[in-house]
Amino acid sequence: MRLLSRLTEKLFSFAGRKNLTLDSHLKSSEIASIVLTKGFAACRGKLLSIPFGSQKGLIFVGKRSRIIGRSRIFTGRNLNVEDNVIINALAKDGVHLGNNVSIRSGTIIECAGVYRNLGERLIVGNNVGFAQNCFVAVRGPVEIGDNTIFGPSAKIFAENHNFRDPHLPIVAQGETRKGVKIGSGCWIGSSAIITDGVVLGSGCVVAAGSIVTKSFPAGSVLAGCPAKLIGNRNDDK
């Protein structure tokens, strides 16, 4: 049992997940199932990543996942894309993913809502995790720092529709694209929404279900609709 765990940990280390230790409660059959599932995902990733712009390590792709605009994707080591993920990478300056990026099942990353005007770019740092069913609308530039995590169904919208003229349909009034920037070490809670133009400093925490409509400095703890400052993690230092 322990030998199988060590071999599995070495495989993950080879893939780029350093210092990963399996839970001792896992059974041998469960570990074998994990390895088998990862093996199939690695094979799918190898086939799908052939026309990637660049890659530095293994890519794991789950079942029924779709990747559009693969030549615009530049990824580091150990990209993990789970089942039913859609990545539309049709951004003008591409999609740049760091090491150990995890995209859980049902997540959608969309760089082109309409093909007349592609999104700008997506830059994701190292060790970033998107939980299940996240949605990232890359219209203006989106930048996410290292070690930032997103809870299930968290959303980013890097665009706003103009609507001031009541005599014109909103669809005919164009859009603004300021972009979104999220610093390193942030935690975006489940179902939280980050809107266009927001800049969050490093180490921010956004409570579940919050809607962030303005920028906040590093260490801010936010909650509400719209989100307000309820604390600062740096105050305890």
ZIBEL-V604261 format. One record per pair of residues at least 4 apart in sequence whose ideal C-beta (glycine too) atoms are under 8 Angstrom apart, sorted by the first residue. I is the first residue (numbers start at 1). J is the second residue. Records with the same first field share a line. If there is no record, write none. Layout:
I: J / J
//
This chain:
1: 5 / 28
2: 6
3: 7
4: 8 / 28 / 31 / 32
5: 9 / 22 / 24 / 26 / 31
6: 10
7: 11
8: 12 / 22 / 31 / 34 / 35
9: 13 / 20 / 21 / 22
10: 14
11: 15 / 35 / 38
12: 17 / 20
13: 17 / 18 / 19 / 20
15: 42 / 57 / 58 / 60 / 77 / 78
16: 57 / 58 / 76 / 77 / 78 / 99 / 100
17: 78 / 100
22: 26 / 31
26: 30 / 31 / 34
27: 31
28: 32
29: 33
30: 34
31: 35
32: 36
33: 37
34: 38
35: 39
36: 40
37: 41
38: 42 / 60
39: 43
40: 44
41: 45 / 60 / 61 / 62 / 80 / 81
42: 46 / 58 / 59 / 60
43: 47
44: 48 / 60 / 61 / 62 / 63 / 65
45: 49 / 58 / 59 / 60 / 61 / 79 / 81
46: 50 / 59
48: 59 / 61 / 67 / 70
49: 55 / 59 / 61 / 70 / 75
51: 70 / 71
52: 59 / 70 / 71 / 73 / 74 / 75
53: 70 / 71 / 72 / 73 / 74 / 94
54: 74 / 75
55: 59 / 74 / 75 / 76 / 79
56: 75 / 76 / 77 / 99
57: 76 / 77 / 78 / 79 / 99
58: 77 / 78 / 79
59: 75 / 79 / 81
60: 78 / 79 / 80 / 81
61: 65 / 67 / 81 / 85
62: 81 / 82 / 83 / 84 / 85 / 105
63: 83 / 84
64: 83 / 84
65: 81 / 82 / 83 / 84 / 85 / 86 / 87
66: 85 / 86 / 87
67: 73 / 81 / 87 / 89
68: 86 / 87 / 88 / 89 / 90
69: 73 / 88 / 89 / 90 / 91 / 95 / 111 / 112
70: 89
72: 89 / 90 / 91 / 94 / 95
73: 87 / 89 / 94 / 95 / 97
74: 94 / 95 / 96 / 97
75: 79 / 96 / 97 / 101
76: 97 / 98 / 99 / 100 / 101 / 126
77: 99 / 100
78: 99 / 100 / 101
79: 97 / 101 / 103
80: 100 / 101 / 102 / 103
81: 85 / 87 / 103
82: 102 / 103 / 104 / 105 / 107
83: 105 / 106
84: 105 / 106
85: 103 / 104 / 105 / 106 / 107 / 108 / 109
86: 107 / 108 / 109 / 110
87: 95 / 103 / 108 / 109
88: 108 / 109 / 110 / 111 / 112
89: 94 / 95 / 109 / 111 / 122
90: 111 / 112 / 115 / 118 / 119
91: 95 / 111 / 112 / 118 / 119 / 120 / 121 / 122 / 138
92: 118 / 119 / 120 / 121
93: 120 / 121 / 141
94: 121 / 122
95: 109 / 111 / 121 / 122 / 124 / 138
96: 121 / 122 / 123 / 124
97: 101 / 124
98: 124 / 125 / 126 / 127 / 128 / 146
99: 126 / 127
100: 126 / 127 / 128
101: 124 / 126 / 127 / 128 / 129
102: 128 / 129 / 130
103: 107 / 109 / 130 / 134
104: 129 / 130 / 131 / 132 / 133 / 134 / 152
105: 132 / 133
106: 132 / 133
107: 130 / 131 / 132 / 133 / 134 / 135 / 136
108: 134 / 135 / 136
109: 122 / 136 / 138
110: 119 / 135 / 136 / 137 / 138
111: 118 / 119 / 122 / 138
112: 117 / 118 / 119
113: 119 / 137 / 139
119: 137 / 138 / 139 / 140 / 158
120: 138 / 139 / 140 / 141 / 158 / 177 / 179
121: 138 / 141 / 142
122: 136 / 138 / 141 / 142 / 143
123: 141 / 142 / 143 / 144
124: 128 / 144
125: 144 / 145 / 146 / 147 / 148 / 184
126: 146 / 147
127: 146 / 147
128: 144 / 146 / 147 / 148 / 149
129: 148 / 149 / 150
130: 134 / 136 / 150 / 154
131: 149 / 150 / 151 / 152 / 153 / 154 / 190
132: 152 / 153
133: 152 / 153
134: 150 / 152 / 153 / 154 / 155
135: 153 / 154 / 155 / 156
136: 142 / 155 / 156
137: 155 / 156 / 157 / 158 / 159
138: 142 / 156 / 158
139: 157 / 158 / 159 / 175 / 177 / 196
140: 158 / 159 / 177 / 178 / 179 / 180 / 196
141: 158 / 179 / 180 / 181
142: 156 / 158 / 179 / 180 / 181
143: 179 / 180 / 181 / 182
144: 148 / 182
145: 182 / 183 / 184 / 185 / 186 / 202
146: 184 / 185
147: 184 / 185
148: 182 / 183 / 184 / 185 / 186 / 187 / 188
149: 186 / 187 / 188
150: 154 / 188
151: 187 / 188 / 189 / 190 / 191 / 192 / 208
152: 190 / 191
153: 190 / 191
154: 188 / 189 / 190 / 191 / 192 / 193 / 194
155: 191 / 192 / 193 / 194
156: 180 / 182 / 193 / 194
157: 180 / 193 / 194 / 195 / 196
158: 177 / 178 / 179 / 180 / 196
159: 175 / 176 / 177 / 196
160: 175 / 176 / 178 / 195 / 196 / 197
161: 170 / 171 / 173 / 174 / 175
162: 170 / 173 / 174 / 175 / 176
163: 170 / 173
164: 173
165: 173
168: 172 / 173
169: 173
176: 196
177: 196
178: 196 / 197
179: 196 / 197
180: 194 / 195 / 196 / 197 / 198 / 199
181: 198 / 199 / 200
182: 186 / 188 / 194 / 199 / 200 / 204
183: 200 / 201 / 202 / 203 / 204 / 218
184: 202 / 203
185: 202 / 203
186: 200 / 202 / 203 / 204 / 205 / 206
187: 204 / 205 / 206
188: 192 / 194 / 206
189: 205 / 206 / 207 / 208 / 209 / 210
190: 208 / 209
191: 208 / 209
192: 206 / 207 / 208 / 209 / 210 / 211 / 212
193: 210 / 211 / 212
194: 198 / 200 / 206 / 212
195: 211 / 212 / 213
197: 214 / 215
198: 212 / 213 / 214 / 215
199: 215
200: 204 / 206 / 212 / 215 / 216 / 220
201: 216 / 217 / 218 / 219 / 220
202: 218 / 219
203: 218 / 219 / 233 / 234
204: 216 / 218 / 219 / 220 / 221 / 222
205: 220 / 221 / 222 / 233
206: 210 / 212 / 222 / 223 / 227
207: 221 / 222 / 223 / 224 / 227 / 230
209: 225
210: 222 / 223 / 224 / 225 / 227
211: 224 / 225 / 226 / 227
212: 216 / 222 / 226 / 227
213: 226 / 227
214: 226
216: 220 / 222 / 227 / 229
218: 234
219: 232 / 233 / 234 / 235
220: 229 / 231 / 232 / 233
221: 229 / 230 / 231 / 232 / 233
222: 227 / 228 / 229 / 230
223: 227 / 228 / 230
224: 228 / 230
231: 235
//
